Amino acid sequence: MDENVTFRIETGAARALADWKAFFAEKVALEARGLARCSTPPGLITLAHYRQAAVLAAQALAIEVQRTESSDDRRKAA
């Protein structure tokens, strides 16, 4: 395998990756805030909250990726 291969990324693929990264980051922040609201003391976001939020966000991201894949397939068929 050639280590010096140059890779190019399709515009749509780069856009989807950027969207997924933003989705994940927003979901982690939202979930962590929700977890912190219900903890003691309320309002303090901890690393444990971020870890738990990241797991939840990863699950939501998997669903989002599948959802966007389905809508892409429908657009190609039209």
C-alpha positions, -999 to +999 in steps of 0.1 A: +000+000+000+014+034-010+018+056+021+020+087-001-015+085-017-033+118-018-070+115-010-097+138-022-131+142-005-163+147-023-180+180-014-212+162-003-192+139+019-173+168+036-205+186+042-221+155+057-191+150+080-193+187+091-230+183+098-225+151+118-197+167+139-219+196+147-249+174+155-227+153+179-213+183+196-247+200+201-262+167+213-234+162+239-238+197+252-276+194+254-275+160+271-248+171+296-269+201+306-299+179+311-279+155+333-265+184+353-299+198+360-309+165+377-277+161+397-264+174+430-255+202+430-277+211+401-261+230+373-225+216+377-215+197+346-189+170+353-167+148+332-190+120+341-219+140+326-200+145+294-191+108+292-227+098+297-239+125+273-213+113+246-227+078+248-262+091+243-251+115+215-233+086+197-265+066+197-284+096+183-257+102+158-260+067+145-297+072+140-291+106+123-265+091+099-290+064+089-318+090+085-297+111+062-286+080+043-323+072+037-331+107+025-301+106+002-314+073-013-348+088-018-333+119-036-313+097-059-344+076-068-364+107-077 
